[in-house]
């Protein structure tokens, strides 16, 4: 029941992001930052706790840790949004870059399942996701309006597909 409620909330948020993203810039920045930080931190916590034997430690604990860390990063992002408008544009672009890299990772895992256990690939991919986020953030600062529209559609569409 809790999973269905969370997925329903994600679906509603993703639909709003997908359809009204350009008009809700601050909300988009917070939703994109929160969603991207949750997905990224879930990936990190899963990698950190991968060798654990207890199901709770392998499954529930990474989700709770990622949710807590995403909440803290969203609060920090909210504080920075009020101060620096350019930072908010950068954050949307960076979130879109990280979500794009994580989507690419899913396609690569589907194509070659052996990559899941390859620690070198995981390490490489963390760097690729960070570089993608940084590059997309810089591009977003340069091309604000088209990037905000594209990022809100991509992140909202990805969240809609996941939900």
N, C-alpha and C positions, 0 to 999 in steps of 0.2 A: 504494500500500500504506500509506503514511504517513497519507494522508487518510482511508482506511477505518478505520485504527486510532484516529485522533483522533475521528472521528465515532462510532465504537463506544464509546469512553470517554465522550464527551459524552452518548450515549444512556443508558448505565448511570447516569451521574451525574444526568441529568435524570429518569430513572425513580425513583431513590432520592429525589430532591428532591420529585417529584410525590406519591409515596406516603407518605414518612416525614418530610416537611418540618417538621411541627409538633413532632416529637420530637427533631429534630436541629438545634436553634436555632443553635448556634455554627457548625456545618457549613453550615447554610442561609445564614447571614450571609456566610461566606467564599465559598461557591459563588455566591451571588447577586451579591456584590460583585465577584468575579473575572469572572463571566460578563458582568455589565453593564459593567464597566470594559473588558473585551476588546472587546465589541461597540461601545461608544461610542468607544473609542480607535481601533479599526479604521476606523470612520466618519471620525474626524478625520484619521488618517494617509492614508486614501484621498483625502480632500479636499485635503490639503496636497500630495500627490504626484500629483495628477490630470493635470497637464500634461506629465509625463515621457514620453519616447519609448520607453525600454527596457521590455520586458515584465517583467523582474525587478523594476525599480523601481516599476512600476505595480501588480504583483500580489503578489509574494513579500515585498518589503521592508515594505509596510504591515502585513502579517500578522505578520512577525517583530517589528516595532517595537511593535505592539499587544500581542503576547504578552509581550514583555519589560516593557512598562509595566504591563500587567495583573498580572504577577507581583509587581512592586514595590508596586503599590497593594494587592494581596492581603496581602503581608507587613505593610504599614503598617496595614491593617485588622485583621490578627491581633493586632498590638501594641495597637491601640486597644480591641479587644474585651476584652482581659484587664483593662484599666483602667476602661472605661466601659460599663456594661451598657445604659444608655439610648442611647448612641451606636450600639450594635449594632442596636437596634430601629429607630433612625432610618435606619441604612444599609440595612436590608432594605426599608423603605418607599421610600427614595429609589431603590434599584435597581429595585424594581417600577415606580415611576413612569417611570424612564428607559426600561426595557424596553417599557412600554406606549406611550410616545411613539414609540419606534423602530418598534414594530409599526404604529402609526397612519401613520407615514411610509411604510412599505412599502405599505399600502393606498392611500395618496394617490398614490404613484408608479405603482402598477398602474392606477389610474383615469386619471391624466394623466401619461404618460411625459415630456412636455416639462418637467416640474418638475425632472427630474434635472439639467439644465443651467442652471437658474435659481439664480444665486448669492444673490439676495435671499431666496428661499425657504429655501435652506440655512442662511443666517444667522439667519433668523427661527426655523427649526426647532431650532437649537442653543439658543436662548433658551427656546423652548417646552419642550424636553427638560429643561433645567436647572430651569425653574419647576415642571414636573411632578414632577421628582425631589424638589425642596425641599418642595412641598406634600404629596406622599405621605409623605415622611419625617416631617413634623410630624404628620400624621394618624396615622401608625404609632405615634408616641410616645404619643399620646392614647388610642388603641384597640389596645393591644398584641396580645392574643391573636387576635382576629378578623383583624387585619391580617397577622400572621405566617402564619396559615393561608392566607389569600387570596394573599399575596405568594409563598409557597413554591409554591402550586399554579400561579399565573400564570407565574412564572419557570421552574418545572420543565416546565410544559406548553409554553411557548414554546421552551425548549431541546430538548424531546422532538420538537416539530414540525420544528425546524431540522435536528436530527440525522437 
